C-alpha cells in the first residue's frame, strides 16, 4: 500500500494524489483518489474539485470515493494524511467493509501536538478497523539539506483503538511492526452487542447535517488549483464567513 502524485487521462493538465494497493502478482487492485488535500499547500486535485465530471466517469456511489480491496491479507482501504482529519472518510471505508486502512502521512505541528495519534486511534475505534500510519523520513532539498517536516510517530492502531506499534522518532528511514489479528476484528464486528458501532448508525438523522453544502464543489473544474493567496481570498475567508452566517461560529 502506497501513494504517489499521478495524472488522470480525463484531466491531463492537472494531477491527483493517489493511494494504491499492489497484490503479490504486481497488479494494482485499488486506486483511491485523495478527497481532502492539506490546504493550501497541496495543489493536487480531488474528485470533489471536479465533482460533476467525476460523477459522469464513476457514478456517485461510495465506491467512487472510498474503494475497498478484498485481498488475501484482509479488506484494505486508503485514507491518506489529511483525509483522516475528517471522520467521514474513515466511515466511508468502514461501510465498504474495510478492515485495514492505510493512513500516511501527517506533517508537523500536527504530529507534535498528538493530533496524528489521536486521529489514528479515533478512526480505528469508531470504525472497528486497523489503521496503519507510517510517517515519512526527511526530505532532502536541492541544496542537500535534510529536513524532517513530519516528526515521525509512525503507528499501528488496532480495531479497539489501542496503539500496538509505535515509533517515537522520525527523520530517518525505519520501520514499525505489530500483529494484525483479523479473526479478533471480525469476531467483534459480528458478535459484539455494543462496540461494533456501524450496525447502530441512525443514518436518517445524520443525513440532515449535510443537507446544506459547505466546501464548494467543482472548485477546479475549469482552472488549476489556487496559490496560497488566492486560496485564502476565494476559499478560506468565504468559508469562515459561511460558518458565521449559519451561526456555527461567532
Secondary structure as a PSIPRED ss2 file (coil, helix, strand):
# PSIPRED VFORMAT (PSIPRED V4.0)

   1 X C   1.000  0.000  0.000
   2 X E   0.000  0.000  1.000
   3 X E   0.000  0.000  1.000
   4 X E   0.000  0.000  1.000
   5 X E   0.000  0.000  1.000
   6 X E   0.000  0.000  1.000
   7 X E   0.000  0.000  1.000
   8 X C   1.000  0.000  0.000
   9 X C   1.000  0.000  0.000
  10 X C   1.000  0.000  0.000
  11 X C   1.000  0.000  0.000
  12 X C   1.000  0.000  0.000
  13 X C   1.000  0.000  0.000
  14 X C   1.000  0.000  0.000
  15 X E   0.000  0.000  1.000
  16 X E   0.000  0.000  1.000
  17 X E   0.000  0.000  1.000
  18 X E   0.000  0.000  1.000
  19 X E   0.000  0.000  1.000
  20 X E   0.000  0.000  1.000
  21 X E   0.000  0.000  1.000
  22 X E   0.000  0.000  1.000
  23 X C   1.000  0.000  0.000
  24 X C   1.000  0.000  0.000
  25 X C   1.000  0.000  0.000
  26 X C   1.000  0.000  0.000
  27 X C   1.000  0.000  0.000
  28 X E   0.000  0.000  1.000
  29 X E   0.000  0.000  1.000
  30 X E   0.000  0.000  1.000
  31 X E   0.000  0.000  1.000
  32 X E   0.000  0.000  1.000
  33 X E   0.000  0.000  1.000
  34 X C   1.000  0.000  0.000
  35 X C   1.000  0.000  0.000
  36 X C   1.000  0.000  0.000
  37 X C   1.000  0.000  0.000
  38 X C   1.000  0.000  0.000
  39 X C   1.000  0.000  0.000
  40 X C   1.000  0.000  0.000
  41 X C   1.000  0.000  0.000
  42 X C   1.000  0.000  0.000
  43 X C   1.000  0.000  0.000
  44 X C   1.000  0.000  0.000
  45 X E   0.000  0.000  1.000
  46 X C   1.000  0.000  0.000
  47 X H   0.000  1.000  0.000
  48 X H   0.000  1.000  0.000
  49 X H   0.000  1.000  0.000
  50 X H   0.000  1.000  0.000
  51 X H   0.000  1.000  0.000
  52 X H   0.000  1.000  0.000
  53 X H   0.000  1.000  0.000
  54 X H   0.000  1.000  0.000
  55 X H   0.000  1.000  0.000
  56 X H   0.000  1.000  0.000
  57 X H   0.000  1.000  0.000
  58 X H   0.000  1.000  0.000
  59 X C   1.000  0.000  0.000
  60 X C   1.000  0.000  0.000
  61 X C   1.000  0.000  0.000
  62 X H   0.000  1.000  0.000
  63 X H   0.000  1.000  0.000
  64 X H   0.000  1.000  0.000
  65 X C   1.000  0.000  0.000
  66 X C   1.000  0.000  0.000
  67 X C   1.000  0.000  0.000
  68 X C   1.000  0.000  0.000
  69 X E   0.000  0.000  1.000
  70 X E   0.000  0.000  1.000
  71 X E   0.000  0.000  1.000
  72 X C   1.000  0.000  0.000
  73 X C   1.000  0.000  0.000
  74 X E   0.000  0.000  1.000
  75 X E   0.000  0.000  1.000
  76 X E   0.000  0.000  1.000
  77 X E   0.000  0.000  1.000
  78 X E   0.000  0.000  1.000
  79 X C   1.000  0.000  0.000
  80 X C   1.000  0.000  0.000
  81 X H   0.000  1.000  0.000
  82 X H   0.000  1.000  0.000
  83 X H   0.000  1.000  0.000
  84 X H   0.000  1.000  0.000
  85 X H   0.000  1.000  0.000
  86 X C   1.000  0.000  0.000
  87 X H   0.000  1.000  0.000
  88 X H   0.000  1.000  0.000
  89 X H   0.000  1.000  0.000
  90 X H   0.000  1.000  0.000
  91 X H   0.000  1.000  0.000
  92 X H   0.000  1.000  0.000
  93 X H   0.000  1.000  0.000
  94 X H   0.000  1.000  0.000
  95 X H   0.000  1.000  0.000
  96 X C   1.000  0.000  0.000
  97 X C   1.000  0.000  0.000
  98 X C   1.000  0.000  0.000
  99 X C   1.000  0.000  0.000
 100 X E   0.000  0.000  1.000
 101 X E   0.000  0.000  1.000
 102 X E   0.000  0.000  1.000
 103 X C   1.000  0.000  0.000
 104 X C   1.000  0.000  0.000
 105 X C   1.000  0.000  0.000
 106 X C   1.000  0.000  0.000
 107 X C   1.000  0.000  0.000
 108 X C   1.000  0.000  0.000
 109 X C   1.000  0.000  0.000
 110 X C   1.000  0.000  0.000
 111 X C   1.000  0.000  0.000
 112 X C   1.000  0.000  0.000
 113 X C   1.000  0.000  0.000
 114 X C   1.000  0.000  0.000
 115 X H   0.000  1.000  0.000
 116 X H   0.000  1.000  0.000
 117 X H   0.000  1.000  0.000
 118 X H   0.000  1.000  0.000
 119 X H   0.000  1.000  0.000
 120 X H   0.000  1.000  0.000
 121 X H   0.000  1.000  0.000
 122 X H   0.000  1.000  0.000
 123 X H   0.000  1.000  0.000
 124 X H   0.000  1.000  0.000
 125 X H   0.000  1.000  0.000
 126 X H   0.000  1.000  0.000
 127 X H   0.000  1.000  0.000
 128 X C   1.000  0.000  0.000
 129 X C   1.000  0.000  0.000
 130 X E   0.000  0.000  1.000
 131 X E   0.000  0.000  1.000
 132 X E   0.000  0.000  1.000
 133 X E   0.000  0.000  1.000
 134 X C   1.000  0.000  0.000
 135 X C   1.000  0.000  0.000
 136 X C   1.000  0.000  0.000
 137 X C   1.000  0.000  0.000
 138 X C   1.000  0.000  0.000
 139 X E   0.000  0.000  1.000
 140 X E   0.000  0.000  1.000
 141 X C   1.000  0.000  0.000
 142 X C   1.000  0.000  0.000
 143 X C   1.000  0.000  0.000
 144 X C   1.000  0.000  0.000
 145 X C   1.000  0.000  0.000
 146 X E   0.000  0.000  1.000
 147 X E   0.000  0.000  1.000
 148 X C   1.000  0.000  0.000
 149 X C   1.000  0.000  0.000
 150 X C   1.000  0.000  0.000
 151 X C   1.000  0.000  0.000
 152 X C   1.000  0.000  0.000
 153 X C   1.000  0.000  0.000
 154 X C   1.000  0.000  0.000
 155 X E   0.000  0.000  1.000
 156 X E   0.000  0.000  1.000
 157 X E   0.000  0.000  1.000
 158 X C   1.000  0.000  0.000
 159 X C   1.000  0.000  0.000
 160 X C   1.000  0.000  0.000
 161 X C   1.000  0.000  0.000
 162 X C   1.000  0.000  0.000
 163 X E   0.000  0.000  1.000
 164 X E   0.000  0.000  1.000
 165 X E   0.000  0.000  1.000
 166 X E   0.000  0.000  1.000
 167 X C   1.000  0.000  0.000
 168 X C   1.000  0.000  0.000
 169 X C   1.000  0.000  0.000
 170 X C   1.000  0.000  0.000
 171 X C   1.000  0.000  0.000
 172 X C   1.000  0.000  0.000
 173 X C   1.000  0.000  0.000
 174 X C   1.000  0.000  0.000
 175 X C   1.000  0.000  0.000
 176 X C   1.000  0.000  0.000
 177 X C   1.000  0.000  0.000
 178 X C   1.000  0.000  0.000
 179 X C   1.000  0.000  0.000
 180 X C   1.000  0.000  0.000
 181 X C   1.000  0.000  0.000
 182 X H   0.000  1.000  0.000
 183 X H   0.000  1.000  0.000
 184 X H   0.000  1.000  0.000
 185 X H   0.000  1.000  0.000
 186 X H   0.000  1.000  0.000
 187 X H   0.000  1.000  0.000
 188 X H   0.000  1.000  0.000
 189 X H   0.000  1.000  0.000
 190 X H   0.000  1.000  0.000
 191 X H   0.000  1.000  0.000
 192 X C   1.000  0.000  0.000
 193 X C   1.000  0.000  0.000
 194 X C   1.000  0.000  0.000
 195 X C   1.000  0.000  0.000
 196 X C   1.000  0.000  0.000
 197 X H   0.000  1.000  0.000
 198 X H   0.000  1.000  0.000
 199 X H   0.000  1.000  0.000
 200 X H   0.000  1.000  0.000
 201 X C   1.000  0.000  0.000
 202 X C   1.000  0.000  0.000
 203 X H   0.000  1.000  0.000
 204 X H   0.000  1.000  0.000
 205 X H   0.000  1.000  0.000
 206 X H   0.000  1.000  0.000
 207 X H   0.000  1.000  0.000
 208 X H   0.000  1.000  0.000
 209 X H   0.000  1.000  0.000
 210 X H   0.000  1.000  0.000
 211 X C   1.000  0.000  0.000
 212 X C   1.000  0.000  0.000
 213 X C   1.000  0.000  0.000
 214 X C   1.000  0.000  0.000
 215 X C   1.000  0.000  0.000
 216 X C   1.000  0.000  0.000
 217 X C   1.000  0.000  0.000
 218 X C   1.000  0.000  0.000
 219 X C   1.000  0.000  0.000
 220 X C   1.000  0.000  0.000
 221 X C   1.000  0.000  0.000
 222 X C   1.000  0.000  0.000
 223 X C   1.000  0.000  0.000
 224 X C   1.000  0.000  0.000
 225 X C   1.000  0.000  0.000
 226 X C   1.000  0.000  0.000
 227 X C   1.000  0.000  0.000
 228 X H   0.000  1.000  0.000
 229 X H   0.000  1.000  0.000
 230 X H   0.000  1.000  0.000
 231 X H   0.000  1.000  0.000
 232 X H   0.000  1.000  0.000
 233 X H   0.000  1.000  0.000
 234 X H   0.000  1.000  0.000
 235 X H   0.000  1.000  0.000
 236 X H   0.000  1.000  0.000
 237 X H   0.000  1.000  0.000
 238 X H   0.000  1.000  0.000
 239 X H   0.000  1.000  0.000
 240 X H   0.000  1.000  0.000
 241 X H   0.000  1.000  0.000
 242 X H   0.000  1.000  0.000
 243 X H   0.000  1.000  0.000
 244 X H   0.000  1.000  0.000
 245 X H   0.000  1.000  0.000
 246 X C   1.000  0.000  0.000
 247 X C   1.000  0.000  0.000
 248 X C   1.000  0.000  0.000
 249 X C   1.000  0.000  0.000
 250 X C   1.000  0.000  0.000
